[in-house]
Amino acid sequence: MIINTIKKSCWTSIQQLLLLVNKYTIVLVLCMTLFVSCKQNENLKLTSLKTEAGWGYTISNNEKIIIKQTVIPVISDNKSFKTEEDALKVGNLVLQKLNDNASPTVTKKDLNTLAIKI
């Protein structure tokens, strides 16, 4: 009977150790995933873009353009931004949304909040 108790105790210790290793493995995988996803967002770059009618912006990832906005979004007219500053304000908002893993859409409320001249 004593041998059986030792085996159970040993097996319980092994199970607890494996459970602990699995928890650390999960934490390690999650940390690596976060690190990689943060690293990818660090490569996003905002630049202003001069258009025929005004200003726009581009957002690129690793030198590949992923968003090219040459007109003010959510308004019915196809107007460019009047100033480079306005284009960069909206571009920074979109960049922030991308970094937060949110939809990069811009609303009329966003334009009003940023005081974009239409």
C-alpha positions, 0 to 999 in steps of 0.5 A: 500500500505504501508503494501505491501512495508514492506512485499516486503522489509522484503522478500528481506531482508530474500532472501539476508540473505539466499543468504549470508548463502548459500555463507558461506555454500559453502565456509565452505564446500570447506574449509572442503574438502581442509582440508580433502584432505590435511590431507589425503596427510599428511599420505603419507610416502616414505621409501627406499627399499633394493633389491637384485640388488640395491635399490628401494622405497615404498610410503605408505598411512596410513601404506598401500603400494600404490607404490612399485618401485624396478626397475628404471622406463622408461628404457628398462632394469630391473635395480634397483637404484644403490644407496639409494640416487637415489631411494629416489630422484625419490621417492620424485619426485613421492611423490611430484606429488601425493601431487600435485594431478598429475600423479605419472609417471616418464619420462626419462627427470625426470631421467636426471634432477635428475641425476639418474645413470643408 
